[in-house]
Amino acid sequence: MNQDQFTELCELYALGSLDSGERVEFENHLAGCQDCRAGLSQAMELNEMIWTATSQIKPRPQLRSRVLAGFGQPVKERRPFFGWAFAVAAVAALVIAYFGWNAEHTARLSNDAELARLREIQQILQSSTTKQVTFGPQPAAPHGTLFVHQKLGILLIADGLTAPQPGQTYESWVIPKTGAPIPIEAFTTSNGRGISLLRSPLPVSDLKAIAVSLEPANVPVLKPTKVIFAAPLG
């Protein structure tokens, strides 16, 4: 395994979900890698924070696989999780993507508005009536999944995004079947991943696509400046 692969195993190791061969290989690597020891410590702290935030939400088994599929990652069969571990593993992936694996950013989880947003995202992912629409199958280009719920909204999970230049940010947009694009929100990226949530007052049937553009940071936008991709809703 390379360093990036070992880093990705920190979260799974913290949950005790590695198979015996992976666990031995990771522990041998851990003994000589300060970065992974720090990453494991962060993963355990993050799991504790997320478990506290989501302990009252009953997770569905498909939650974690939906998150990984949203990032275009294969879902490897692993030994069964306890119910809470499904929620923690899935939401941890979202938090890392949304906040970045950074103590200053993850501290925002103590903010009630951010917790409410995280729960909204989790509800969309868990619902049995949520429709999944993948886009951008090329690994080198932006790709990911739209999770579409008629009442709860639309969740965009994107991977393969380049870090914006200083003074720029990503902006998500609703593309209606008729009329001009409507801005949703500015969002950040971490390790090429980004998440955007639409609480749409419009019927999903009236929408054509969700788009992402690069825009000047902290400047109100009226129309997309540089469209990076548009993901059809099906």
Residue, then its C-alpha position, 0 to 999 in steps of 0.5 A: m500500500n502507498q501512504d494515501q491508502f494507509t491514510e484512508l485506512c485510519e477511519l476503518y481501523a478506528l471503527g475496528s472494521l479491517d480484516s485481519g490481514e489489513r489490520v496487521e499490515f496497518e499496525n506494522h505501518l503504524a509503528g513507524c509512521q507518525d502521520c498515520r498515528a496522528g491520523l488515527s487519533q483524529a479519526m477516533e476523536l472524529n468518531e466520538m464527535i459524530w457518534t454524539a451528534t448522530s446517536q439518536i438517528k437509526p441508521r439503515p445498512q445502505l448508508r455507508s455504501r451510498v456514501l462511498a458510491g457517491f464518491g465513486q469508490p468501490v464498496k468492499e465487503r467487510r465484516p458486519f458493523f454494529g448499527w451505530a458503526f454504519a452511521v459513524a463510518a458514513v457520516a465520518a466520510l461526509v464530515i471529512a469531505y465537508f469540513g476537511w480533516n482539520a481540528e479547526h473545521t471539525a470543531r464546527l460540529s458543535n454548531d447547531a446549524e451545522l449539526a442540523r445540516l448533517r442530519e438533513i444530509q443523513q436523512i436523504l442518504q438513509s431514505s428508501t425513496t431516495k433516487q441515486v443518479t451518478f455522473g461523470p464516470q471518468p476518474a480523471a474528471p469531476h464525478g460523483t452522485l446526486f441523491v434526489h428525494q422529492k421532499l427532503g431535497i437533493l444532495l450532491i457528492a462530488d469527487g475529482l475536483t481541483a482545489p480552487q485558486p486563492g480568491q475563488t470558491y465552488e458554487s452549486w446551481v439548480i438548472p430548471k427545465t425553463g428559466a435561468p440557473i439558480p444559485i444554491e450555495a458556495f462550498t469548499t473541497s477537501n482532497g478533491r471532494g465536495i458536498s452541496l445540499l439543496r433544500s429546493p422549494l421547486p418540484v424536482s420534476d421541474l429541474k433539469a440538472i445540478a451544476v457546479s461553477l468556479e466563482p469569486a469568493n465572497v461575491p454575490v453571484l447572479k449567473p455561473t462564471k465558469v461551469i465545471f460540470a452539470a449533472p443531469l437529474g435523469 
